[in-house]
């Protein structure tokens, strides 16, 4: 006799496993964004400050175009130990649940479904291999005349970088989003 709860639980667990797969795959997705920011400094001093900032974060200058006030930095993104361990544990729990449901849905498989848990370190390995990559940050500086503050010169900076790098850059250099 087949209990009707087991097939529906199997389908739901399979859907959760598919969601876990896409979650793990999204952990290495490129999240590059472009944003325009305003700085209260002039372009020359801001350029020097950004070069020092990126040098302290182990980025190096790969391209410098003085005519267009553009500069490109490149650095190596290191994977997070926490995220690798978290993904491995999350996968272990997901595969443990899938193994439990499989052992109830197909009872004569023995202990084979429980062996799925042994595949969980592959999630951490996948993240570790995919997250370690070179990353580029591109900056373009322009001078802007602020009419509201007595014709004070400000700098408009257009940054193309990973969204986490943008957040730390805004905080470190006290940059404001362009309205």
HUMOUR-V982881 format. One record per run of one state. SS is the DSSP state (alpha for helix, beta for strand, coil for the rest). FROM is the first residue (numbers start at 0). TO is the last residue. If there is no record, write none. Layout:
SS&FROM&TO, SS&FROM&TO
This chain:
coil&0&2, alpha&3&25, coil&26&30, beta&31&38, coil&39&41, alpha&42&55, coil&56&58, beta&59&64, coil&65&68, beta&69&76, coil&77&79, alpha&80&104, coil&105&105, alpha&106&108, coil&109&110, alpha&111&118, coil&119&119, alpha&120&130, coil&131&131, beta&132&145, coil&146&150, beta&151&161, alpha&162&172, coil&173&174, beta&175&176, coil&177&178
